[in-house]
Structures are given as C-alpha cells and as structure tokens.
C-alpha cells in the first residue's frame, strides 16, 4: 500500500490486501492449540481481497471481495459463496452475495448491516431455485417426505441483537409430491 500526507488536506492512504485461507488447516491449528477440544471437520477455502481507503471523515472505509469454494462443516455441505461490498464507519454494505449449494442458488442483494445499536440489517433475498429434498439431505434430514422446488424474491429487515429478521416472501412451489404412506399426489 501507500500513504501520503497532502499539504493541508490530511492523510491520503490506500492499502491493498489479498489472501487465501484453507479451512482444513484452520481445524488442524485449532486442534493443536486446544487439544482437549473436538472440532468438526472443516473443508474448503476462502479467497479474500480488498483495499482499505481511510479518509479524515471515515477511517474504516474499505472495499472487499470474498469467495468460498467447496465449504463443508462436519457432514453439512455449505457450498460456494461470492461476496463483494464496502465497509464504512457506520455500516457494512454488501452489493451482492451469491451462494451456490447442491440444493440450489441464493442471492442476497443490497444487504446493509448497521454498526450501531442492535445491528440493524436489511437485504433483498432472491431464491433462484431450491430443491427442498436436496436441502433437507444436506442437513441430515433425509426422511422428510416432501419433494419440491421453490423460487422467489423477498425484501427482508431486522436486527442481529436480539436476532429478529422478517422476510416477506412470495414463492413459487412446483412439482410437489408427498410420499408418506399415502397415495402419491402433487400440486403445481
């Protein structure tokens, strides 16, 4: 990075950063530090890059891009995610967060996390497609007798502390057969 002191205008700085974090190495390191504890299997990696651009008015101003690949925690497949956004003194703004999971694709748009009391949170959730049976299987709920595909969009608002998050979702369910010892039927 570089830093300059402009005459009469204060500090002008920019720091670029880039890194890769392998989650299996994180688990191994944690086990060495805390040998008495048992940690779940962690697989996958995080690639991160960004820039820190402090100003006199906002020392925290930064841009970032995070990408995860093949993330698994214990036996749960989390999938891949791509996040890009900005950090300021007052909030974290994520323009776009894309999550790819074996069950489907999810996108969060214009997500804003306030850094004040309660940590207010808002986002627009776009569910591109979701296979509910594959989602249930990925979280070890294999015996739920529903097979359905969903898609839809929702504005969401709430806060992190205490956790309260409401989404007004309009979704489309299609090809939804029920299988629980009843005659097979479905609705679209």
N, C-alpha and C positions, 0 to 999 in steps of 0.2 A: 504494500500500500504506500501511500504518500501523504504527507502533511505539510501544509504551507501556512504561514501567518501573513495574511494580506494586511497591508498597512491600513489601520483604522477600521477594518472590517472583521477582525477576529480570525478564528481558526478555520481553515478550509482543509478538510481531511477526507480520505477515501481509503478504506481497507477492503481488499478482496479476499475471500476465503473459499476453500474447496476441500472436501474430504469424503472418505468412504468409511463406513462403519459396518463390520461384519458381526451380525448378532450372535453367531455361534462362538466367536471369540469373546464377546461380552459375557456370555454364560460361563465360559471357562475361567475368565478372570474373576467373576463373582464367586465361583466355587473355590478358587484359591484364597480369596480374601475372607470368605465366610465358609470354612469347611464344614461347620456344623449344620448348615442350611442346605436344603434341597431345592434346586431351581428347575423350572420347567424347561423342556427343550426349546431353544430359540434358533431359528434358521432364517436365512435371508440376509439382505444387506440394505443399507441406507446410503444413498449418494446425496451429498449436500453441497450447495454452492451459493454464494451471495456476495453482497457488498454492504459495508457499514459506511454511511454518509452523514456523520453528525453535523449539525448546524448550531448556531447560537441559540436558536429557538427550540430545537429538538435534538438532544444528544443521542437519542435512541434510534434515529431514522436509519432503516436498513431494508434491503430487498433480499429475498431468499427464494430458493428453489430446492425442494426435497423430492427424492424419488426412491421408493422402496421396490424391491424385487423379491418375489417368492417368499414372502414372510409367513412363517408358521410359529405359533406359540403352543407348546405342548402338542396335542393332536389336532389343533384347530388351524385351518388354513385361512390366513388373513388376506392373502393375495398381494396385488401390486397397487401402489398409490403414487400419484403425482400431485405435488402441492407447489404453488407459487404464490408469493404475496409480499406484503410490506409490514414492517414494524415501526411504530411511532411511539411517542411518549404516552399517548392516550389509548391506543388500541393496536391489535394485530388484525390486518385485513388480508384475507386470502381470496384472490380473484377466482381461483379455480382449484378444486381438489377433486381428482378423479380416482376412483377406487375400482380396480378390476378384481373380481373374485370369481372362482369357478361357478358360482351360482348366478352371477350377473354383474352389471355395471351400474355404478352410482356416481353422481357428480354433485358436488356442493358448489354453488356459485355465490359470489359476493358475500362471503362469510366474514362477519365482523365480531371480534371478541374485545369488549371493552376492558381496560385495565383498572377500572375503578371499583367501587363497592359492589359486591355481588357478581362481578364479572359478567355484565350483560352480553348476550350472544344472539346473533341473528344470522340467517342464511336462507338460501333458496335451494331446496333439495330436488334433484332431478333423477328419478329412478328410470334408467334407460330400459332395463329388462331385469327381471329377477325370477329365477326358478326356485320356488319355495322349498321343494323337496331337496334340492342340492344344498340350499342354505341350512336346512334342518340337519342334513347329514354332516355338514362341515362343523357343526357344533354338537355332534354326537347325539342328535335326537332322531335316530333312524326309524323309529316306529310310529311316527306321526302319519296317519293315513290320508294325507292331503297332497295332491299334486296340482300345482298351479303356477302360472306365470303372471307377473304383475309389472306394470309400468305406470308412471305418473309424475306429477310435479307438485311441490308444496312450499309455501313460504313458512318459515319457522322462526320463532322468537322465544327467548327465555333468559336464563342465567345459569352460571355454573354453581354458585354457592348461595343458598342451598340449590341443588340441582332441580331445575324446573325448565322444561323445554317442550313447547307445543308446536306441532306441525298441522296445518290444515290441508290434509292430503286428499286429492281426488285421484283415484287409481282405476286402472282397467285390469280386471282379472279375466283370464281367458283359459279355456280348456281345463276346467277344474273338476276332475272326477274324485269322488270319495270312495275309499276302499276300507271298510271296517266290518266285514261280515255281512254287509248289506248288499242288495243287488247294485251293480255298478250303474251310476247315473252321473250326469255332469250338467253344468250350465256354462254359458258363454256370455 
